[in-house]
Amino acid sequence: MAINTKEFPNKIKPGLYANKSYERFYYSFKYDNERYRGIIDYSDKTWDKRTKTDNAEKAIFKLKEQKKDNISDNATIDDIVQLYFESMKEGTYKQNRKSYYDRKVKPKIGKKLAKSVFQRHLQKLVNENIANGDSPRTAKQIIEVLSPAFNLAEANQITTHNPCRKVKIAISPSKKIVVNASDRLRVIYNAIMKLYKDDPYYRAFFLLALQGRRKSEVMNLKWEHISFDHDYYVLPTTKNGEEQKIYLPPNVKECLEDFKQNIGWVFESPVNPGHRLCDAKKQTAKLKKAIGEWFTMHYTRNVMVSAMAEQGIDAIYMSGALGHSDPNTVTKYLTMNYLKGSKMASDMIQ
């Protein structure tokens, strides 16, 4: 409906006008090359003239702030996800989630109004992505991105709900049971030391993995992150967004000192100087051949933390070794010693 500006002869301030009774207000302002116009109606309120005028000014101020922050009633999924990504620290976790969103989510629901998206829409998207070849764990990234984005939207009063909360994703357990973890840890360690006896570069690479580091953390390590004098290194960007200080073991330190530099990537690409190592598939395959098909680089985290559990080390320290801020997360990697636990129960009964 067209707005008849003649109905609003009383100028409150530039861009804000009231009708004769000061019950209805007309606003007009420009932001980012777009003109915004509308009516604020307080005719059903029992407030006096001053109160209605004050509330109209506050409403306009809030509306302008919303436009500046790209937060409004017309915010799309793209808008709230952008807010979420802006709140995150740079790192591999952010890059991976943004890549998945841009490829698998944005083209399908990115332009939808955030307040009009409900659980059924997201459940349908998850189901479609799985049907099109994504594993349930991969499709779960939809929720890992959208849920915190909707939480931000709720906090900023863009939406009144988070539709991610009841989306169901049936993820089959992928945790590999680690039998005799201490023995397996010894097998992996001996294979690394033997296979890379004369190669400190890859010896350090896999010893760091055996310490509990993720592959991305090892590849992103820089010389300026390492304190050789104080035996620690810093992971500036981790999965949980925290900067972490990690102990530098003597066997890794010895390797690094053989090819030490002042700045740059610790594991610089052998074929592309100045760039970091992109993968270690060939070297991992060599270790797999020497150790057995059960070996993968990520599996070393399961082995290491299960071996720590066999030694009776507290969960808080196991979580620290894996780089987790929540001690409960350790169960994702830890193989529970059901055999030992059931025997201890039996011994107690006897």
Contacts in CASP RR format, 6 or more apart in sequence:
PFRMAT RR
TARGET T0000
AUTHOR 0000-0000-0000
METHOD contacts of the structure
MODEL  1
MAINTKEFPNKIKPGLYANKSYERFYYSFKYDNERYRGIIDYSDKTWDKR
TKTDNAEKAIFKLKEQKKDNISDNATIDDIVQLYFESMKEGTYKQNRKSY
YDRKVKPKIGKKLAKSVFQRHLQKLVNENIANGDSPRTAKQIIEVLSPAF
NLAEANQITTHNPCRKVKIAISPSKKIVVNASDRLRVIYNAIMKLYKDDP
YYRAFFLLALQGRRKSEVMNLKWEHISFDHDYYVLPTTKNGEEQKIYLPP
NVKECLEDFKQNIGWVFESPVNPGHRLCDAKKQTAKLKKAIGEWFTMHYT
RNVMVSAMAEQGIDAIYMSGALGHSDPNTVTKYLTMNYLKGSKMASDMIQ
3 26 0 8 1.000
3 37 0 8 1.000
3 38 0 8 1.000
3 39 0 8 1.000
5 17 0 8 1.000
5 26 0 8 1.000
7 19 0 8 1.000
7 24 0 8 1.000
7 26 0 8 1.000
8 17 0 8 1.000
8 18 0 8 1.000
8 19 0 8 1.000
8 24 0 8 1.000
8 25 0 8 1.000
8 26 0 8 1.000
9 17 0 8 1.000
9 19 0 8 1.000
9 20 0 8 1.000
10 17 0 8 1.000
10 18 0 8 1.000
10 19 0 8 1.000
10 20 0 8 1.000
10 22 0 8 1.000
11 17 0 8 1.000
12 18 0 8 1.000
12 25 0 8 1.000
12 53 0 8 1.000
12 56 0 8 1.000
12 57 0 8 1.000
13 57 0 8 1.000
15 27 0 8 1.000
15 28 0 8 1.000
15 29 0 8 1.000
15 60 0 8 1.000
16 25 0 8 1.000
16 26 0 8 1.000
16 27 0 8 1.000
16 56 0 8 1.000
16 57 0 8 1.000
16 60 0 8 1.000
17 25 0 8 1.000
17 26 0 8 1.000
17 27 0 8 1.000
18 24 0 8 1.000
18 25 0 8 1.000
18 26 0 8 1.000
18 53 0 8 1.000
18 56 0 8 1.000
19 25 0 8 1.000
19 26 0 8 1.000
21 43 0 8 1.000
22 49 0 8 1.000
22 52 0 8 1.000
22 53 0 8 1.000
23 41 0 8 1.000
23 42 0 8 1.000
23 43 0 8 1.000
23 45 0 8 1.000
23 52 0 8 1.000
24 39 0 8 1.000
24 40 0 8 1.000
24 41 0 8 1.000
24 42 0 8 1.000
24 43 0 8 1.000
25 39 0 8 1.000
25 40 0 8 1.000
25 41 0 8 1.000
25 42 0 8 1.000
25 52 0 8 1.000
25 53 0 8 1.000
25 56 0 8 1.000
26 37 0 8 1.000
26 38 0 8 1.000
26 39 0 8 1.000
26 40 0 8 1.000
27 36 0 8 1.000
27 37 0 8 1.000
27 38 0 8 1.000
27 39 0 8 1.000
27 40 0 8 1.000
27 56 0 8 1.000
27 60 0 8 1.000
27 63 0 8 1.000
28 35 0 8 1.000
28 36 0 8 1.000
28 37 0 8 1.000
28 38 0 8 1.000
29 35 0 8 1.000
29 36 0 8 1.000
29 60 0 8 1.000
29 64 0 8 1.000
30 36 0 8 1.000
31 64 0 8 1.000
31 67 0 8 1.000
31 68 0 8 1.000
32 67 0 8 1.000
36 63 0 8 1.000
36 67 0 8 1.000
40 56 0 8 1.000
40 59 0 8 1.000
40 60 0 8 1.000
42 52 0 8 1.000
42 55 0 8 1.000
42 56 0 8 1.000
45 51 0 8 1.000
45 52 0 8 1.000
47 55 0 8 1.000
63 72 0 8 1.000
66 72 0 8 1.000
69 156 0 8 1.000
70 79 0 8 1.000
70 82 0 8 1.000
70 83 0 8 1.000
71 79 0 8 1.000
71 83 0 8 1.000
71 156 0 8 1.000
71 158 0 8 1.000
72 158 0 8 1.000
73 115 0 8 1.000
73 158 0 8 1.000
74 113 0 8 1.000
75 113 0 8 1.000
75 114 0 8 1.000
75 115 0 8 1.000
75 153 0 8 1.000
75 158 0 8 1.000
76 110 0 8 1.000
76 111 0 8 1.000
76 112 0 8 1.000
76 113 0 8 1.000
76 114 0 8 1.000
77 105 0 8 1.000
77 106 0 8 1.000
77 109 0 8 1.000
77 110 0 8 1.000
77 111 0 8 1.000
77 112 0 8 1.000
77 114 0 8 1.000
77 117 0 8 1.000
77 146 0 8 1.000
77 149 0 8 1.000
78 106 0 8 1.000
78 110 0 8 1.000
78 111 0 8 1.000
79 114 0 8 1.000
80 114 0 8 1.000
80 149 0 8 1.000
80 150 0 8 1.000
80 152 0 8 1.000
80 153 0 8 1.000
80 158 0 8 1.000
80 159 0 8 1.000
81 101 0 8 1.000
81 106 0 8 1.000
81 110 0 8 1.000
81 145 0 8 1.000
81 146 0 8 1.000
81 149 0 8 1.000
83 149 0 8 1.000
83 152 0 8 1.000
83 153 0 8 1.000
83 156 0 8 1.000
84 145 0 8 1.000
84 148 0 8 1.000
84 149 0 8 1.000
84 152 0 8 1.000
85 94 0 8 1.000
85 97 0 8 1.000
85 98 0 8 1.000
87 152 0 8 1.000
88 94 0 8 1.000
88 241 0 8 1.000
89 237 0 8 1.000
89 241 0 8 1.000
90 237 0 8 1.000
91 220 0 8 1.000
91 237 0 8 1.000
91 241 0 8 1.000
92 216 0 8 1.000
92 220 0 8 1.000
92 237 0 8 1.000
92 239 0 8 1.000
93 237 0 8 1.000
93 238 0 8 1.000
93 239 0 8 1.000
93 241 0 8 1.000
96 141 0 8 1.000
97 141 0 8 1.000
97 144 0 8 1.000
97 145 0 8 1.000
100 138 0 8 1.000
100 141 0 8 1.000
100 142 0 8 1.000
100 145 0 8 1.000
101 141 0 8 1.000
101 145 0 8 1.000
104 129 0 8 1.000
104 134 0 8 1.000
104 141 0 8 1.000
104 142 0 8 1.000
105 125 0 8 1.000
105 142 0 8 1.000
105 145 0 8 1.000
105 146 0 8 1.000
108 125 0 8 1.000
108 128 0 8 1.000
109 117 0 8 1.000
109 121 0 8 1.000
109 125 0 8 1.000
112 121 0 8 1.000
114 150 0 8 1.000
114 153 0 8 1.000
114 158 0 8 1.000
114 159 0 8 1.000
115 158 0 8 1.000
115 159 0 8 1.000
115 160 0 8 1.000
117 163 0 8 1.000
118 161 0 8 1.000
118 163 0 8 1.000
119 163 0 8 1.000
119 164 0 8 1.000
119 165 0 8 1.000
119 166 0 8 1.000
119 167 0 8 1.000
121 163 0 8 1.000
122 142 0 8 1.000
122 143 0 8 1.000
122 146 0 8 1.000
122 163 0 8 1.000
122 164 0 8 1.000
122 167 0 8 1.000
123 167 0 8 1.000
123 168 0 8 1.000
125 142 0 8 1.000
126 139 0 8 1.000
126 140 0 8 1.000
126 142 0 8 1.000
126 143 0 8 1.000
126 167 0 8 1.000
126 169 0 8 1.000
129 138 0 8 1.000
129 139 0 8 1.000
129 142 0 8 1.000
130 136 0 8 1.000
130 139 0 8 1.000
136 169 0 8 1.000
136 170 0 8 1.000
136 171 0 8 1.000
136 172 0 8 1.000
137 171 0 8 1.000
137 174 0 8 1.000
139 169 0 8 1.000
140 169 0 8 1.000
140 171 0 8 1.000
142 167 0 8 1.000
143 164 0 8 1.000
143 167 0 8 1.000
143 169 0 8 1.000
146 163 0 8 1.000
146 164 0 8 1.000
147 162 0 8 1.000
147 164 0 8 1.000
147 165 0 8 1.000
150 159 0 8 1.000
150 161 0 8 1.000
150 162 0 8 1.000
150 163 0 8 1.000
150 164 0 8 1.000
151 162 0 8 1.000
153 159 0 8 1.000
154 160 0 8 1.000
154 161 0 8 1.000
154 162 0 8 1.000
175 302 0 8 1.000
175 332 0 8 1.000
175 333 0 8 1.000
175 335 0 8 1.000
176 294 0 8 1.000
176 299 0 8 1.000
176 302 0 8 1.000
176 335 0 8 1.000
177 335 0 8 1.000
178 184 0 8 1.000
178 302 0 8 1.000
178 303 0 8 1.000
178 306 0 8 1.000
178 307 0 8 1.000
178 335 0 8 1.000
179 335 0 8 1.000
181 302 0 8 1.000
181 303 0 8 1.000
181 304 0 8 1.000
181 306 0 8 1.000
181 307 0 8 1.000
181 309 0 8 1.000
181 310 0 8 1.000
181 335 0 8 1.000
182 307 0 8 1.000
182 310 0 8 1.000
182 311 0 8 1.000
184 303 0 8 1.000
184 307 0 8 1.000
185 210 0 8 1.000
185 303 0 8 1.000
185 304 0 8 1.000
185 307 0 8 1.000
187 291 0 8 1.000
188 210 0 8 1.000
188 287 0 8 1.000
188 291 0 8 1.000
188 295 0 8 1.000
188 300 0 8 1.000
188 303 0 8 1.000
189 207 0 8 1.000
189 210 0 8 1.000
191 287 0 8 1.000
191 290 0 8 1.000
191 291 0 8 1.000
192 203 0 8 1.000
192 206 0 8 1.000
192 207 0 8 1.000
192 210 0 8 1.000
192 287 0 8 1.000
193 203 0 8 1.000
194 290 0 8 1.000
195 286 0 8 1.000
195 287 0 8 1.000
195 290 0 8 1.000
196 202 0 8 1.000
196 203 0 8 1.000
196 206 0 8 1.000
197 203 0 8 1.000
200 254 0 8 1.000
200 255 0 8 1.000
200 256 0 8 1.000
200 258 0 8 1.000
200 259 0 8 1.000
201 255 0 8 1.000
201 259 0 8 1.000
201 267 0 8 1.000
202 280 0 8 1.000
202 283 0 8 1.000
203 255 0 8 1.000
204 252 0 8 1.000
204 255 0 8 1.000
204 256 0 8 1.000
204 266 0 8 1.000
205 218 0 8 1.000
205 267 0 8 1.000
205 277 0 8 1.000
205 280 0 8 1.000
205 283 0 8 1.000
206 283 0 8 1.000
206 287 0 8 1.000
206 297 0 8 1.000
207 249 0 8 1.000
207 251 0 8 1.000
207 252 0 8 1.000
207 255 0 8 1.000
208 217 0 8 1.000
208 218 0 8 1.000
208 221 0 8 1.000
208 252 0 8 1.000
209 215 0 8 1.000
209 218 0 8 1.000
209 297 0 8 1.000
209 300 0 8 1.000
210 300 0 8 1.000
210 304 0 8 1.000
211 246 0 8 1.000
211 249 0 8 1.000
211 252 0 8 1.000
211 304 0 8 1.000
211 321 0 8 1.000
212 300 0 8 1.000
212 301 0 8 1.000
212 304 0 8 1.000
212 305 0 8 1.000
212 321 0 8 1.000
212 322 0 8 1.000
213 235 0 8 1.000
213 246 0 8 1.000
214 239 0 8 1.000
214 298 0 8 1.000
214 301 0 8 1.000
215 280 0 8 1.000
215 297 0 8 1.000
215 298 0 8 1.000
217 235 0 8 1.000
217 238 0 8 1.000
218 267 0 8 1.000
219 265 0 8 1.000
219 267 0 8 1.000
219 276 0 8 1.000
219 277 0 8 1.000
219 278 0 8 1.000
220 235 0 8 1.000
220 237 0 8 1.000
220 265 0 8 1.000
220 276 0 8 1.000
221 233 0 8 1.000
221 235 0 8 1.000
221 265 0 8 1.000
221 266 0 8 1.000
221 267 0 8 1.000
222 263 0 8 1.000
222 264 0 8 1.000
222 265 0 8 1.000
222 266 0 8 1.000
223 260 0 8 1.000
223 261 0 8 1.000
223 262 0 8 1.000
223 263 0 8 1.000
223 264 0 8 1.000
223 265 0 8 1.000
223 266 0 8 1.000
224 262 0 8 1.000
224 263 0 8 1.000
224 264 0 8 1.000
225 233 0 8 1.000
225 234 0 8 1.000
225 235 0 8 1.000
225 236 0 8 1.000
225 266 0 8 1.000
226 232 0 8 1.000
226 233 0 8 1.000
226 234 0 8 1.000
226 248 0 8 1.000
226 256 0 8 1.000
226 266 0 8 1.000
227 233 0 8 1.000
227 234 0 8 1.000
227 248 0 8 1.000
228 248 0 8 1.000
228 253 0 8 1.000
228 256 0 8 1.000
228 257 0 8 1.000
228 260 0 8 1.000
231 247 0 8 1.000
231 248 0 8 1.000
231 250 0 8 1.000
231 253 0 8 1.000
232 245 0 8 1.000
232 246 0 8 1.000
232 247 0 8 1.000
232 248 0 8 1.000
233 245 0 8 1.000
233 246 0 8 1.000
233 248 0 8 1.000
234 243 0 8 1.000
234 244 0 8 1.000
234 245 0 8 1.000
234 246 0 8 1.000
235 243 0 8 1.000
235 244 0 8 1.000
235 246 0 8 1.000
236 243 0 8 1.000
237 243 0 8 1.000
238 244 0 8 1.000
238 323 0 8 1.000
240 323 0 8 1.000
240 324 0 8 1.000
240 325 0 8 1.000
242 325 0 8 1.000
244 323 0 8 1.000
256 266 0 8 1.000
264 274 0 8 1.000
265 274 0 8 1.000
265 275 0 8 1.000
265 276 0 8 1.000
265 277 0 8 1.000
267 276 0 8 1.000
267 277 0 8 1.000
268 274 0 8 1.000
268 275 0 8 1.000
268 276 0 8 1.000
268 277 0 8 1.000
269 275 0 8 1.000
269 276 0 8 1.000
269 277 0 8 1.000
269 278 0 8 1.000
270 277 0 8 1.000
280 297 0 8 1.000
284 296 0 8 1.000
284 297 0 8 1.000
287 295 0 8 1.000
288 295 0 8 1.000
288 296 0 8 1.000
301 322 0 8 1.000
301 333 0 8 1.000
302 333 0 8 1.000
302 334 0 8 1.000
302 335 0 8 1.000
304 321 0 8 1.000
305 318 0 8 1.000
305 321 0 8 1.000
305 322 0 8 1.000
305 330 0 8 1.000
305 333 0 8 1.000
305 334 0 8 1.000
306 333 0 8 1.000
306 334 0 8 1.000
306 335 0 8 1.000
306 337 0 8 1.000
308 317 0 8 1.000
308 318 0 8 1.000
308 321 0 8 1.000
309 318 0 8 1.000
309 334 0 8 1.000
309 335 0 8 1.000
309 337 0 8 1.000
310 337 0 8 1.000
315 327 0 8 1.000
315 330 0 8 1.000
316 327 0 8 1.000
318 327 0 8 1.000
318 330 0 8 1.000
318 334 0 8 1.000
319 325 0 8 1.000
319 326 0 8 1.000
319 327 0 8 1.000
319 329 0 8 1.000
319 330 0 8 1.000
322 329 0 8 1.000
322 330 0 8 1.000
322 333 0 8 1.000
324 330 0 8 1.000
END
